[in-house]
Amino acid sequence: MKDFTQGSITKQIIVFVIPMMIGSVFQQFYTLADAVIVGRYIGGASLAAVGISMTVHFFLTSLLIGLTTGASILISQLYGAKDIESLKRVISTSIIFLTIFAVLLTIIGIAFTPLILEILGAPSEIVRDARLYMRITMGGTLFNVFYNMYTSYLRALGETKRPLYILIFSSLLNIGLNYLFVPILGFGIVGAASGTVITQGVAALLCYWYVRRKVPTLRVKKMVFDHTLLVAILKYGLPAAFQMSFVSLSALIITRLINTFGTAAIAGITAAQRIDHLAIIPIFTLSMGLSIFVGQNMGAGKEERCKKGLRVVLLQTLGLTVVISGVLLIFGRYIISLFIYQQDEHIVEILEIGNNYLRIMVLFYFLFAILFTFNGFYKGVGDAMIAMIFPAFSLTIRTISAYALVYIGGMGPEALAWSIPLGWTVACVLSIIYYKRRMWVGKMAIEAKKEEKKADECG
């Protein structure tokens, strides 16, 4: 455990977030490996197919991944209370429920793949590859769920090193398998999807093996299903699940718009988005670190230290945006070229669209830094609802703006990039107003408990 209530704020936060940052980087390698290898060795059409498929897969599995959060919260509480018997019942209940849910989702996803691609308006030249990639990756849904479930439960007990080691190993394995299956063995899109599923299976087995051998607290000998505990899991997990579903639904709606511009636009924007996801990791992890810092200090009654922490992290994230934006403005076009097959007939168009998308977006990374720094602060003070509302509102503005810029403003693929800072701007203004008016005060769970206790005593 780390005590953030005293000592150097800057040093504490940086040291704390570095392992999280490393983990997030390797997490992104899963999607980057597929995108880079497919785009570079198969072609832009296949890269576009991967981009669509990943968005759909994320949407279909987001509910499952979000529900693991509910169980992990219960596990952390029961572990703190030393109620190991109930903790094991939570694990057993969640395993049964999530397994059934995952199997049903796999069947639905595989069966309705053609319909989903038709609804999204996937260009005809990428439908075959998208269908293959999506069906194979949907077949690995259970592996994905079990991996996320066990890593989430390990973190609930305070174990962060082993999940990180497994993540690093599986990310490197995914890169190796994709390289083996695609450019060396020539398995094409099937090889890229198969490499990802095999990697997810290995990661899930490693987590299971580690729990069975080294973590008796999470080891379940007899499977039982507790309806009462399922309700509790859903109570904690559904908000996170709905938030992830909203994000993925917004991505699907945007994907539908991207598809109207054709294969080159899909490929170019897919490459730019993969770079973007990697670039914002330092900002996002600093926001997560701020949440823990603020939570501890608010619990200790040190509001001024919380505000100072907010200022420190805000300066750190803004400084990072200058560096990240500068690097991507200079080298963005070259990095995007790494995703593209050099003999692709659409290479010039893919590069142009991807580079324009990236150049517009990186100019406004400072808005993302402001939004998510304040968001981390609100999570730390216990205002979970507003921490969910502002990013969701930003996505809503982005989605509406993108369609308006295209169908009313007559813009091309660059509209997808301009819509992002529009959403960030509105959410940033609201976040700052909310902070200045101190509307976040009194949202800590322990403060609510104190009020309940006072009311009981008065009554």
N, C-alpha and C positions, 0 to 999 in steps of 0.2 A: 504493500500500500504506500501511496505517496501523500504526504501532508503538504497541501498547497496553501495552508493558512499562514505560513511564515516563510521568509527567505526571498531570494531574487525571483521576481515574477517571470522575467524574460527567460532566464536559464531554466527554470522549472518547466515552463510550457514547452520550450524547444526540446528539452531532453525527453519529455513525456510523449510528444507527438511523433518523434522520429521513427520508432517501431511501427506505429500506426501508418505512417506515411509509406514506409517500405512495404507493408502488407497491402496497402491500397494500390501501390504501383504494380505489384505482382498480380493482384486481382485483375487489373486492366490488361495484363499480358494475355489472359485467356482470350479476350475478344480481339486484341491487337494481333495475336499470332494468326488467327484465322483470316483477318482482314488483309494483313500484309502479304501472307503467303498466297492466298487465293487471288488477290488483285495482281500480284507481281508475276505469278506463274501460270494463272489460268486466263485472267482477263477482266476487263471492266464490267462486263455483264455478270460474271460470277460474283465479283465484289458487290455489285448492286443486289444480287440475290441474297448474299450473306447479310447485308445491311437490313433488308426487309425482314428476313427470317429472325434475326436477333431481336428486333423490336417486337415482333409478334410473340416470340418465346418469352421475352421478359414480361409482357403483358399477361400471358397465360399463367406464368409461375409466380407472379408478384404476390398474389394472395397467400400462396403457400409459404413463401419466404417471410412475409410479414407476420404470419401466425406463429412462426418460431420465436418471434420477439415476445409474444404473450407468455409462452411457456418459460422462456428464459428469465423473465421478470419474476414469475412465481418461484422458479427454482432458486434464484438469488435470495428471495425473501425467506423461503423455507430453509435454505442453507444457513442463513444468518440466525434463524430461530432454532437451528439444530434439529429440525423435524425431518429426519432423513426418510422415514417411512412414507410420509406424504409426498416428499420430493420424488421418490421413486414411482409413486402412483401418477404424479404429473408426467414424468418421462414416459411411462407405459401408456398412459392415455393419449399423449401427444403422438407417440409413435404409431399407434393404431389409427388414430384419426387422420394424421397426415399421410400415412401410407395409402389408406382407402381413397382419400382426396386426390393424391398424386396419380394413382392408377386411373381413376375416372377422368382426370384432366388429360392424361396421356392418350387415352382412347378418343376423347373428344377432339383433342388437338390434331391427332393423326387423321381421323376421319374427316374433319372439316377443313383441312389444309387448303384444298382447291377453292372452297367457298371463301375462305378468309382472304386468299390472294386475289380473288376476283373482286371482293368488296373493296380491297385496298387499291385496286386499279393497277396491279403490277403489269409492267410492259410484257408483251407476249414473248420477247426474246429471253427473258430471265425467269419465266414461270417454271420451266422444267427444273432448273438448278435450285430455285427457291423452294419448290415442292420437296425435292430430295433432301436438301439441307434441313428444312424445317421438320420433316417427318423423322429423320434420324435423330436430331437433337431432342425432339419431343420424346423419343424413346428412352432418353437418358434422364427424364424428369425426376424419377425416383432417386437416382444417384445424387442429383443436384440438391434435392430436398434433404436427404440424409446428411450430406456434407454440411450444408448450412445449419441443420438442426444440431448436429454434434458440436460444431465449432461455436455456435451460439450458447450451448449449454456449458461448454468448457469455460467460456468467457464469463458466464454467470457465476462461476466458482472462483473467478479471479485468475484463471489459467489463460495466458495470452501467448506464451512462447511457442507451445506445441502447435496451436492452430497456424501460427505464422510460419513455422518450419514446414508444415504440411502444404501450406499455400505456396511457398516458394518452390518446393519440390514439384508439386503438381503443375505449376505454371511453366517450369522448365521442361517438364515431361510433355506438356501440351505443345510447346514450340518444337520439340524434337520429333514428336509423332507427326505433327502437321508437315514438317519438312520432309520426313521419311515418306509419308503417304502421298504427298502432292508432287513436288518436283522430282523426287528420286524414283518412286514406284509408279507415278502417273495415275493415281486413283481419282484425280480431279476433285470435284465438290464433295463426292461421297467420302473421299479420304479425309478432307478437312473436317467434315461433320463427325466422322467415326473417331478421329483423333481426339476431338473434344469430349465425346461421350466416354471413351475409354479412360481419359484423364479424370473425368468426374467420378467414374466408378472406382478408380484407384484411390482417389482422395477420400471418398466415402469409406472405403475399406480400411484405409490407414487410420481415419478417425475412430472407426469402430474398434479396430485392433488396439489402439492406444487406450481407449476407455475401458475395454475389457481387461487389459493387462495392468494399467496404472491408475485408474480412477474408479475405485470401488463405489464411491458415492453415486456415480451415474450408471452403475451396472445394475441391470434389472434381470432377475432370475425368473419371475413369474409375471406374465402379461395380464394386466387387469384394465378394465375400462370404467372410469369414474365419471358419471354424467355431471356431477357437481363441479369437479375440477375442470371438465371441458368448458363449462360456462365461464369459469374464472379465466381460463386460457383465452377464450374468445373475447372476454371483456378487455383484457390487456392487449391482445394481439390484433383485433379488428381495426382499431385506429391506425396502427402502423401498416396493416395490410391494405386498408382503403387509401392511405396516402401513397403507397407504392403503386397501387392500381391506378390512381388518378394520374400520377406521373407517367406511367406506361400508356394509359389511354390517350393522354395529350400527345405523347410521342407517336402513337398510331395515327392520330388525326393529322399530325404534321406530315407523317410518312405518306398518307394518302395524297396530300398536296404535292410533296416532292415527286411522287410517281408521275404526276401529270407533265413533268418536264422531261421525262425520258430517262433512258439508261445512263447516259453520261452524267446527268445531274445527280442521279441516285448514287453512282459510284463516287463522284467528286465530293458530295456532301457526306457520304459515309466515311470516307477517309478523313475529312476535316473534323468530323464529330469524334472519331477515335482519338485524334490528336488532342482535341479539346478536352475530352474526358481525362486524359493523362495529365494535361497541363494544369487543370484546376485542383488536382489532388492536394498539393501543399496548402492551398487556401481552405479546402474543405476539412482537412485533418486539423488545422489550427483552430477552426471553428469547433470541432469536436473536443479538442483539448480545452478550449475556453469553457465549454459546458461543464466539464468536470471541475475545473478551477473555480468557477462561479458557484457551483453547487456546494462545494466544501466551504467556501468562504461565507456564503449566505447562511449556511447551517451554523457557522461559528459567529454569526452576527456581524461580519466585517463587510458591510456594504461598500464602504469607500475603497477597500482593496479590490472588490469586484469591479467597480467602475475603472479603477486603475488598470486592472487586467484587461478590460474591454479596450481601453485606449492603447495598451501595449500591443495586443493582438491586431487591432485595427491598423496600427503603423506597420506591423510585420507583414500583414496580408497586402496592404497597399504597396509596400516596398517590393514584395514578390511579384505583384502584377506588372510593375515597371520592367523587371528583369524578364519575366515570362513573355510579356507582350513584345519586348524588343527582340528576343530570340526568334519568336515565331514570325514576326514581321520580316526579319532578315532571311531566315532559313525555312520558312513555311512551305514555299513552293518545292524546295528540294525534298523536304520530309514527306510531302504528299506524293511526290514521284516514287517514293519507296513502295507505295501501295499499288503501283500501276505497272502492268505488263508493257514493256517498252515498245512492242510491236502492235499494241492495241490500236485499232483504226480510229478510236475516239480519244486518244491520249491527250491531244492538245485541248479539247473541250473539257475533258475531265479535270486536267490540271488547272485550267482557267476558272472553272466553276468552284472547285475545291479551294483554290488559293483566295479567290474573292470572298468566299464565305468565311474563311479563317481570318483574313485581314480585317474585315469589318468587325467581327466578333471580338477579337483580341484587343481592339482599341477601347473596349468598354469593360474589360475584366475588372477594373477598379469598382464598378457598380456591383459586380458579383461579390467582390471582397467585402464591400460594405454590408450588403444584404445578409451574407452568411455569417459574418462576424456578429452582427446584432442577433441573428437567428440562434447562434451558439449561446449568446448571453441569455436569451429568453428561455432556452431549454434549461440552462443552469439554474435560473431563478424559479423554475417549476411551471413556467407558463407554456406548457406543451401545446396547447390548442393554438395559440397565436404563432408559435414556431412552425406549426403545420399550415396555418392559413396564409401567411405572407408568401412562402414559396409557391403554394397552390395558386394564389392570386396572380403571381408573376407568370406562371405557366398559362393561366387562362388568358391574360392580356396578350401573351406571346402568340397563342393559337389564333385568337380573334384578329390580331394585327397582321399575322401572316396571310390569312385569307383576304383581309381587306386590302392589303398592299398589292396582292396579285390580281384579285377580281375587280377592285375599284380603282386602285392606283396604276394597274397595268404593268407592274414590275415583273421581272423574271426571277430566276432562282435566288438572286441576292436578297429578295424579300424575306426569305427564310432566316437570313443572318440579321437583317435590320430589326426583325420582330423580337429578337432575344433581348437586346438592350432596352427596348420599349417596355417590356415586362419587368426587367430589373429596375428601371428608373422609378416606375410607379410603386413597386414594392419597397424600394429603398426609402422613398419619401415617407411612406406610411410607417416603416420601421423606426425612422428617426423621430417622427412625431410621437409615436407610441412611447419611445424611450424618454423623450423630453417631458412628456406629461406624466411620467412615472406610473403608467397604467399597469406595469408589471409587478408593482409592489404588492406583497401579501399573497403571492401565488405558491409559495413554498408549501410542500405537504406537511412539514413539521409545524408550520405556523397554523395550518388548518387544524391540526391535532390539538394545538394549544388552545385555540378558540373553542373547540368542542369540549375540552376539559374545563375551561372557564364556565361555559354554559352549563355543564353538568353540576359544577360546584355551586353556581348561583341557583340552579333549580333545586 
